[in-house]
Amino acid sequence: MTTIKDVAERAGVAPSTVSYVLSGSRKISEDTRRAVRAAIDELGYHPRASARTLRSARTRVLALAAPRVPGAYRAIDGRFAIDVTDAARVHGYDVLLMTDGDGVGGLRRVARSRLADAAVLMAVEDRDPRVEVLRELGFPGALLGHDDHAALPWTDLDWEAAVALAVRETAAAGHRRILFLSSAEHEVAARRGYALHGLDGARRAAVETGADVRVIPSHLAPDVLARRLSEALAARPVPTALVVQHLILLPRLLDAVAAAGLRIPHDLTVVLVGSLPDEMGIRHLPRIDLPVAEMSTAVARLAIDAIGPGRDDRSSTSRESLGAPAPSMPSGAPHHLIQPRMAGPVIAPPSPG
């Protein structure tokens, strides 16, 4: 591997001079600078991240904190990771993926070692401990999801409005007995924002429509989910619609509906909330898609803006273009709250009789 000493020998200068050329920290004659640059090109030398940081006072890297349980797969996490990476690249940034369970230790390491300029937090919890780490270390960040108590920039689908819209539209189609499959119990227990806001939306729509909306907490174990759903579908009076927010086990859920002898939408209308855009297997179902691309674009921009103009010369995009500051947020941090839209076929009415 080519070292800085090799470059110095080729250029006929001291290693410290090569460092000065890379960092720009001292005035170097143009002839010497050209000789060092030529040696770098000839030898194919690549400065370490520390040298790039000295040169630009930034790494041009965003840390994407996506807590992950080993062995557990969520397609939505991969989709966000790819789209955030694409959005960051537009602004000249790379993405460092951090997957440790709670994310606190990883954030501390990244912030203290300056491996990245800012962090993007996924799977945001209410009063998320990672937010406190960012505040404590003065490290810029933005949330993919939102914590109502965090004075940080964030973007999210309005999950309360999304579930409320799905339930209202289902009730408007004539359904009076509706099941709502909420986020999994562990997500509610962890106080994930989307899980809590989804429950709030179901309760709100039940009051607004007068429909009988029964909440079924989802579960990570397919057998437990299938049993809960089978019991709910067998209840009397018979439910005619199912609104689903927890979509990770959707194939098993549809299998449970079929095992109960029910046809979709003839016997049971199924409406999805938070589905992946362009997912081919669900086009026949009414749904509210999760705006992954819009959220990824917004959170990358918010994180880069949070670095500040002194750290990023391409951060001049107006924050107002992403959404007005939330009055309830004490720091006035900007946010980008996305309103839900129905997609797919019209919600079918309940079958006669």
C-alpha positions as CSV (number, residue, x, y, z in Angstrom):
1,M,0.0,0.0,0.0
2,T,1.3,3.4,-1.0
3,T,2.1,5.6,2.0
4,I,2.6,9.3,2.5
5,K,6.4,8.6,2.8
6,D,6.4,7.0,-0.6
7,V,4.7,10.2,-2.1
8,A,7.3,12.4,-0.3
9,E,10.2,10.4,-1.7
10,R,8.8,10.5,-5.2
11,A,8.2,14.3,-5.0
12,G,11.5,15.0,-3.3
13,V,10.0,16.6,-0.3
14,A,9.4,15.9,3.4
15,P,6.4,13.8,4.5
16,S,5.2,16.9,6.4
17,T,5.1,18.9,3.2
18,V,2.8,16.3,1.6
19,S,0.5,16.6,4.7
20,Y,0.5,20.4,4.2
21,V,-0.5,20.0,0.6
22,L,-3.3,17.6,1.5
23,S,-4.6,19.7,4.4
24,G,-4.0,23.2,2.9
25,S,-2.9,24.2,6.4
26,R,0.3,26.0,5.2
27,K,1.2,28.0,2.2
28,I,3.2,25.9,-0.2
29,S,4.8,27.0,-3.5
30,E,3.0,26.2,-6.6
31,D,5.9,24.1,-8.0
32,T,6.1,22.0,-4.8
33,R,2.3,21.6,-4.8
34,R,2.4,20.4,-8.5
35,A,5.2,17.9,-7.7
36,V,3.3,16.5,-4.8
37,R,0.1,16.2,-6.8
38,A,2.0,14.5,-9.6
39,A,3.5,12.0,-7.2
40,I,0.1,11.2,-5.7
41,D,-1.3,10.6,-9.2
42,E,1.6,8.4,-10.3
43,L,1.5,6.3,-7.2
44,G,-2.2,6.1,-6.9
45,Y,-2.1,7.3,-3.3
46,H,-5.5,7.7,-1.5
47,P,-5.4,9.9,1.6
48,R,-7.0,8.4,4.7
49,A,-10.3,9.8,6.0
50,S,-8.3,11.7,8.6
51,A,-6.4,13.6,5.9
52,R,-9.6,14.4,4.0
53,T,-11.2,15.7,7.2
54,L,-8.2,18.0,7.8
55,R,-8.5,19.3,4.2
56,S,-12.3,20.0,4.3
57,A,-13.2,20.0,8.0
58,R,-15.8,17.4,7.2
59,T,-16.0,13.8,6.1
60,R,-19.0,14.2,3.7
61,V,-20.5,11.1,5.3
62,L,-23.9,10.7,7.0
63,A,-24.3,8.0,9.6
64,L,-27.6,6.1,9.1
65,A,-28.6,4.5,12.5
66,A,-30.9,1.6,11.7
67,P,-31.1,-0.7,14.8
68,R,-31.4,-4.3,13.7
69,V,-32.1,-7.5,15.5
70,P,-29.8,-10.2,14.1
71,G,-31.7,-12.7,11.9
72,A,-34.7,-10.4,11.6
73,Y,-35.4,-9.0,8.1
74,R,-37.5,-6.0,7.2
75,A,-37.7,-5.1,3.6
76,I,-38.6,-1.5,4.5
77,D,-35.2,-1.0,6.3
78,G,-33.3,-2.0,3.2
79,R,-35.5,0.2,1.0
80,F,-34.9,3.2,3.2
81,A,-31.1,2.5,3.4
82,I,-30.9,2.5,-0.4
83,D,-33.0,5.6,-0.9
84,V,-31.2,7.6,1.8
85,T,-27.9,6.6,0.2
86,D,-29.1,7.8,-3.2
87,A,-30.4,11.1,-1.7
88,A,-27.2,11.7,0.1
89,R,-25.1,11.1,-3.0
90,V,-26.9,13.9,-4.8
91,H,-25.3,16.3,-2.3
92,G,-21.9,14.7,-2.5
93,Y,-22.3,12.6,0.7
94,D,-21.7,8.9,1.4
95,V,-23.6,6.9,4.0
96,L,-22.2,4.9,6.9
97,L,-24.7,2.2,8.0
98,M,-24.9,1.5,11.8
99,T,-27.0,-1.5,12.9
100,D,-26.2,-2.1,16.5
101,G,-29.3,-2.8,18.6
102,D,-29.8,0.4,20.6
103,G,-27.7,2.6,18.5
104,V,-26.4,4.6,21.5
105,G,-22.9,3.1,21.5
106,G,-22.5,3.4,17.8
107,L,-23.5,7.0,17.7
108,R,-21.0,7.9,20.4
109,R,-18.2,6.2,18.5
110,V,-19.1,7.9,15.3
111,A,-19.6,11.4,16.8
112,R,-16.4,11.3,18.9
113,S,-14.2,9.9,16.1
114,R,-15.8,12.3,13.6
115,L,-16.4,9.4,11.1
116,A,-19.4,11.3,9.9
117,D,-20.7,14.9,9.8
118,A,-24.3,14.1,10.9
119,A,-26.6,11.2,11.8
120,V,-29.9,10.1,10.4
121,L,-31.9,8.0,13.0
122,M,-34.4,5.3,11.9
123,A,-36.9,3.4,14.0
124,V,-37.4,6.5,16.2
125,E,-38.9,5.9,19.7
126,D,-40.8,8.4,21.9
127,R,-38.1,10.1,24.0
128,D,-35.5,8.2,22.0
129,P,-32.2,7.8,24.0
130,R,-30.2,8.4,20.8
131,V,-31.6,11.9,20.6
132,E,-30.1,12.7,24.0
133,V,-26.7,11.4,22.8
134,L,-26.8,13.8,19.8
135,R,-27.7,16.7,22.1
136,E,-25.0,15.8,24.7
137,L,-22.3,15.6,22.1
138,G,-23.5,18.5,20.0
139,F,-23.6,16.2,16.9
140,P,-26.0,17.2,14.1
141,G,-28.8,14.9,13.2
142,A,-32.3,14.3,11.7
143,L,-35.0,11.8,12.3
144,L,-36.6,9.4,9.9
145,G,-39.8,9.3,11.9
146,H,-40.5,11.7,14.7
147,D,-40.3,12.1,18.4
148,D,-42.6,14.8,19.6
149,H,-40.2,15.6,22.4
150,A,-37.1,15.9,20.3
151,A,-35.9,19.3,19.2
152,L,-34.4,17.9,16.0
153,P,-35.3,18.1,12.3
154,W,-37.5,15.2,11.2
155,T,-39.6,13.8,8.4
156,D,-42.4,11.3,8.6
157,L,-45.7,10.1,7.2
158,D,-48.5,11.4,9.3
159,W,-49.3,8.0,10.7
160,E,-52.3,9.2,12.8
161,A,-53.8,10.8,9.8
162,A,-53.0,7.7,7.6
163,V,-54.7,5.2,9.8
164,A,-57.6,7.6,10.4
165,L,-58.0,8.1,6.7
166,A,-58.0,4.3,6.0
167,V,-60.6,3.7,8.7
168,R,-62.8,6.6,7.6
169,E,-62.7,5.5,3.9
170,T,-63.5,1.9,5.0
171,A,-66.5,3.1,7.1
172,A,-67.6,5.4,4.2
173,A,-67.8,2.3,2.0
174,G,-70.4,0.9,4.4
175,H,-68.3,-1.2,6.8
176,R,-69.4,-0.9,10.4
177,R,-67.4,-3.7,12.0
178,I,-63.7,-3.1,11.3
179,L,-60.6,-4.9,12.6
180,F,-57.4,-2.8,12.9
181,L,-54.2,-4.8,13.0
182,S,-51.8,-2.4,14.7
183,S,-48.1,-2.5,14.9
184,A,-46.5,-5.4,16.8
185,E,-46.6,-5.4,20.5
186,H,-42.8,-4.9,20.8
187,E,-43.0,-1.8,18.7
188,V,-45.8,-0.4,20.8
189,A,-43.8,-1.3,24.0
190,A,-40.7,0.5,22.5
191,R,-42.9,3.5,21.9
192,R,-42.1,3.7,18.2
193,G,-43.7,6.8,16.8
194,Y,-45.5,5.1,13.9
195,A,-47.0,2.5,16.3
196,L,-48.3,5.0,18.8
197,H,-49.6,7.5,16.1
198,G,-51.3,4.6,14.3
199,L,-53.2,3.6,17.4
200,D,-54.3,7.2,17.9
201,G,-55.6,7.4,14.3
202,A,-57.7,4.2,14.8
203,R,-59.2,5.5,18.0
204,R,-59.9,8.9,16.4
205,A,-61.6,7.5,13.4
206,A,-63.7,5.2,15.5
207,V,-65.1,8.2,17.3
208,E,-65.6,10.2,14.1
209,T,-67.4,7.5,12.2
210,G,-69.2,5.6,15.0
211,A,-67.9,2.4,13.5
212,D,-67.0,-0.6,15.7
213,V,-63.2,-0.6,15.4
214,R,-61.5,-3.5,17.2
215,V,-57.7,-3.2,17.7
216,I,-55.7,-6.4,17.3
217,P,-52.0,-6.0,18.4
218,S,-49.8,-7.7,15.8
219,H,-47.0,-10.1,16.8
220,L,-43.6,-11.0,15.3
221,A,-44.4,-14.8,15.7
222,P,-46.4,-15.9,12.6
223,D,-48.3,-18.5,14.6
224,V,-49.4,-16.0,17.3
225,L,-50.5,-13.5,14.6
226,A,-52.5,-16.2,12.7
227,R,-54.2,-17.3,15.9
228,R,-55.2,-13.8,16.9
229,L,-56.5,-13.0,13.5
230,S,-58.4,-16.3,13.2
231,E,-60.1,-15.6,16.6
232,A,-61.0,-12.0,15.6
233,L,-62.4,-13.1,12.2
234,A,-64.6,-15.7,13.9
235,A,-66.1,-13.2,16.4
236,R,-69.8,-12.3,16.2
237,P,-71.0,-10.0,14.8
238,V,-68.7,-10.8,11.9
239,P,-66.2,-8.1,10.9
240,T,-66.4,-7.1,7.3
241,A,-63.1,-5.2,6.9
242,L,-59.5,-5.4,8.1
243,V,-57.2,-2.4,8.2
244,V,-53.5,-3.4,8.5
245,Q,-50.6,-1.3,9.7
246,H,-48.2,-4.1,10.5
247,L,-47.3,-5.4,7.1
248,I,-44.1,-7.4,7.7
249,L,-46.1,-10.7,7.9
250,L,-48.6,-9.8,5.3
251,P,-48.3,-13.1,3.4
252,R,-49.0,-15.1,6.6
253,L,-51.9,-12.7,7.3
254,L,-53.5,-13.3,3.9
255,D,-53.0,-17.1,4.4
256,A,-54.9,-16.8,7.7
257,V,-57.8,-15.0,6.0
258,A,-57.9,-17.8,3.3
259,A,-57.7,-20.5,6.0
260,A,-60.8,-18.9,7.6
261,G,-62.7,-19.5,4.3
262,L,-62.9,-15.8,3.5
263,R,-62.4,-14.3,0.0
264,I,-60.9,-10.8,-0.5
265,P,-62.8,-8.5,-1.1
266,H,-66.0,-10.5,-1.4
267,D,-66.1,-11.6,2.3
268,L,-63.5,-9.4,3.8
269,T,-62.2,-6.0,2.6
270,V,-58.5,-5.6,3.4
271,V,-56.9,-2.1,3.5
272,L,-53.1,-1.6,4.0
273,V,-51.4,1.4,5.7
274,G,-47.7,2.0,5.1
275,S,-47.1,-0.4,2.2
276,L,-44.0,-0.2,0.0
277,P,-44.5,1.8,-3.2
278,D,-44.5,-0.3,-6.4
279,E,-44.8,-3.6,-4.5
280,M,-46.4,-5.9,-7.1
281,G,-48.1,-8.4,-4.9
282,I,-50.5,-5.8,-3.3
283,R,-51.7,-3.8,-6.3
284,H,-55.2,-5.4,-6.0
285,L,-55.6,-4.0,-2.5
286,P,-56.6,-0.5,-1.5
287,R,-53.8,1.1,0.5
288,I,-51.8,4.0,1.7
289,D,-48.2,3.7,0.5
290,L,-45.3,4.8,2.6
291,P,-43.6,7.7,0.7
292,V,-40.1,6.2,1.0
293,A,-38.4,8.3,-1.7
294,E,-39.9,11.6,-0.4
295,M,-39.0,10.8,3.2
296,S,-35.4,9.8,2.2
297,T,-34.8,12.9,0.1
298,A,-36.1,15.1,2.9
299,V,-34.2,13.5,5.8
300,A,-30.9,13.7,3.8
301,R,-31.5,17.4,3.1
302,L,-32.5,18.0,6.8
303,A,-29.4,16.2,8.1
304,I,-27.1,18.1,5.8
305,D,-28.7,21.4,6.6
306,A,-28.3,20.6,10.3
307,I,-24.5,20.5,9.8
308,G,-24.6,24.3,9.2
309,P,-23.2,26.5,6.5
310,G,-19.7,26.5,8.0
311,R,-19.5,22.7,7.4
312,D,-21.1,22.3,4.1
313,D,-20.9,24.8,1.3
314,R,-23.9,23.1,-0.5
315,S,-26.4,23.6,2.3
316,S,-28.1,26.7,0.9
317,T,-31.4,25.0,0.1
318,S,-34.2,26.8,2.0
319,R,-35.4,24.8,5.0
320,E,-38.8,26.2,4.4
321,S,-38.9,24.1,1.2
322,L,-39.2,21.0,3.4
323,G,-41.9,22.3,5.7
324,A,-42.6,25.0,8.1
325,P,-41.1,24.8,11.6
326,A,-43.4,23.0,14.1
327,P,-44.7,25.4,16.7
328,S,-44.6,22.7,19.4
329,M,-40.8,22.2,18.9
330,P,-38.9,24.5,21.3
331,S,-35.9,24.9,19.1
332,G,-37.9,25.6,15.9
333,A,-36.2,22.7,14.2
334,P,-37.7,22.1,10.7
335,H,-39.9,19.2,9.9
336,H,-41.5,17.6,6.8
337,L,-44.8,15.9,7.7
338,I,-46.3,14.1,4.7
339,Q,-50.1,13.8,4.4
340,P,-51.4,10.3,3.4
341,R,-53.1,9.5,0.1
342,M,-55.2,6.5,-0.8
343,A,-54.0,4.3,-3.7
344,G,-55.2,1.2,-5.5
345,P,-58.7,0.1,-6.1
346,V,-61.8,1.7,-4.5
347,I,-62.7,0.1,-1.2
348,A,-65.3,-2.5,-1.8
349,P,-68.6,-2.3,0.3
350,P,-69.6,-5.2,2.6
351,S,-71.3,-8.2,0.8
352,P,-75.1,-8.2,1.2
353,G,-76.2,-10.5,4.0
